[in-house]
Amino acid sequence: MRQIIIFPRGKLPAADRKRMAEAGIVAVEADDPSRVITLVPGAPLASSDDLTMSALSAIATCGWADVSARFAKELHARLQSHQTKEVGNA
């Protein structure tokens, strides 16, 4: 993620802009810097698929049969509920 700095238009010399770019800083010039809105999107460290597969792997390999069975039954019930709703709406 790069750092962003907002400058008043015309106040940033080209040499400074170049040095900032080399340092990984994004320099932005604006007529009114106080009115600039920056939005920095965040990226999750793990996707929902990663979390699901990690949970499934842990449950499948933990050796606690009651936990694995309860998880499988709960997942089946939820999927069945979604399927029933989809068929009912078709």
N, C-alpha and C positions, 0 to 999 in steps of 0.2 A: 504494500500500500504506500502510495506516495503522499508526501506532505504537499498541501496546496496553500499558497500565500497569495492574497489579493492586494494589489497595489493600485493607487490612483493612476489613471491613464496618463502616460507621458512621463512618469516619474522614475521608471526603471530603465537604466542604461542597458544597451544591448550586451555589453561585456558582463554585467551582473546577471542578466537573464541567462547567458550562456553558462556561467559558473553554477548557477542554481540548477539548470537542467542537468549538468554533469554530476551534480550531487544528488540528483533524483527528486528535486523539488519542482513542482509545477507552479510557475508564476503566471498569474492572471491579472490583467489590467482592466479596470472598470472606471466609468465616469464617476460613479458613486459607490465606492467599496462597501459602505455600510448597508447598501441595499442588495448586495450579492448574497445569494443563498447557495450553499454548497450541500450536496447530498452525496454521502459516501456509502455506497451499497455494501452491506456486509455479506460475507459468504460463510455459510455454516461449515464447521470443521468436519461434520459427517452428515450425510443425507439421511432421510427417513428410511431409505432402503438399507443403508449401512447399520442403522440402529436396529431395525427389524431383524436383519440377518445375524447380528451379534447376539440379540436376545434369543433367537431361535437356536443358534449354535450353543449358547450357554445352557439353555433348557434341555436340549437334546443330549448333551454330553455330561450333565451334572450328576447323573446317577440317581436322582431322586424321582422315582417312578410316579409318586403322587403329584409332584409339581409338573412333570411332563404331561401326565394325563389330564390334569386340571387345565393346563394351558391349551392343549389340543381341543378339549371339549368347549372351552370358552371361545377359542378362535372359530371353531366350527359353528357354534351358535350365532356368532356375529356375522359370519359370512352367509349363513343360511338366512338370517334376517334381511341382509342386503339383497340377496337373490330373490327372496319372497316379495320384497317391496318392488324390485325391478319388474318381476313377472306380473305383479298386480297392476303396475302402471302402463304396461304394454298394451 
